[in-house]
Amino acid sequence: MKRIVTFLMAVGIAGPLASHLAAQGRSAEADIPFAFVVSNRTLPAGHYTISQLFAGGAVFSVNDGNHFSSSVMLANLEVDKAENSKLSFACDGKVCVLAKVRAPGSDTTYALVPSALQKALPRSVGMSSMISIKLLPR
């Protein structure tokens, strides 16, 4: 019985770590020329690395490699094989919110739930524009 408990504990600890390491290949880079909002946090314009934290998961890390980092959960899945990897931002005036991520090598686009997007934008009546930025594989 003790061996079973020890085995289950080892799997419980190593499983997420292995998943995280497997997802390391699911990262890309982008130069974002404007400030943007991720998870209620405004990040400045700059060069960012976007990483999928768990293989097949909808949690992404946005990191500039120095001071600014944030994670976002993008729950809506959209299957679209025609598009390239990219970041899409919903913008209203001077406020842009990270709305979608399509990771390199994936046919799935992960999107912010509409209610979270509406909450993050200043106006509640739609958005002014959608801006896409190409992701470059690392």
N, C-alpha and C positions, 0 to 999 in steps of 0.2 A: 504494500500500500504506500509506503514511504517513497519508493522508487517512482510510482505513478505520480504522486504529488510533486516530486522533484522534477520529473520530466515535464509535467504541465506548466510548472513555474518557469522552466527554462524556455519552453516554447512561447509562453506569454511574454517573456522579456525579449527574446531574440526575434520573434515574429515581426513586431513593428520596426525594429532596427534593420532587419533584412529588407523589409518593404521599403524603408526610407533609402537604403543604399541602392536598391534596384531602381528607384525613381530618380537617382542622381543623373541618369542619362536623359531624363525628361526636363532639361533646363535649356533656356535660350536667353538671348540678350536683345535689348532694344534701346535705342536712343529716343527718349521721350522729350520733345522740345517745349513742354509746358508742364505746369504744376497740375497734379491730379489727386483725386481722393481714392483711398483704398481703406476699407473698414473704418470709416469715420476719421481717418487720419490723412492730412494733406501732405503729400510728398513733393519735393521740388523737381523741376526739370532736370534731366541728367541721363546717365547711362545706367541701366538696371539689368539685373539678372532675374528672370522669372523661372521658378522651379516648381514642378509638381511634387508635393511633399510625399504622397503615397501613390504607388503604381495604381493606375486606374481610378484614383480618387479625385475629388473636386476641390481640394485645398491647395492653394498656390501661395508661394512666398515671393514677395517682391523686394529685392535688396539691391542697394547701390554699392555694396562692398565696403562702405565706410560707416556712415552714421545713420542712414535711413533704411528701415526694414519694416515690413508689415506683411501680414498673412490675410488671405481672403478666401472664403468658401463660396464657390460658384456652383449652385445646386442644379440649375436647369441644364439639361443636356440636349444639344442639337446635333444630329448627325448630318454632315455635309462634306462629301468627298471632293467637291470641286474647289474649295478654298485653300489658300496657302496658310501657313502658321502666322498668327498675328494677334495683336492686342486691339480691342475695340473700346473706345471711350464714348460715353454718352455725355454731351456737353450742352450746357445751358448758360449762356453769357460767358463769364470767365471761369465757371466751375465745370471741370471735367471729372467724371467718375469712371473708374475701370469697370466696364460692363461685361466684357467677354474675353476669354482666352482660348486660343486654339493652339495647342502645343505642337511642336514639330514632330512629324511622324505619326500624328494622330488624326483620325477622321472624325473626332468629336470636338465640338465647341462647347465650352463650359460658360454659362451665362449667370449673371447676378439675377436673383429673383426680382420680378418687376416691383414688388412692394418695397424692397430695400433700395432699388434704384430711384424710385420716386421719393423716398425719404431723404436720400442723399442730395438730390437736386433742389435748388431753391424754388423753382416753380413747380406747381403740381399739375399743370396743364401741358403735358407732353414735354418734348425736348427740342432744342434748336437744331442740333446736328449730331451725327455719329462720325467719329474720326477713327481710322484704323492705322496702326503702325506695324510694319512687318517685323516679325521675330526672326532672329538669326540664330541657327543652332550653335551651341558652344563647342 
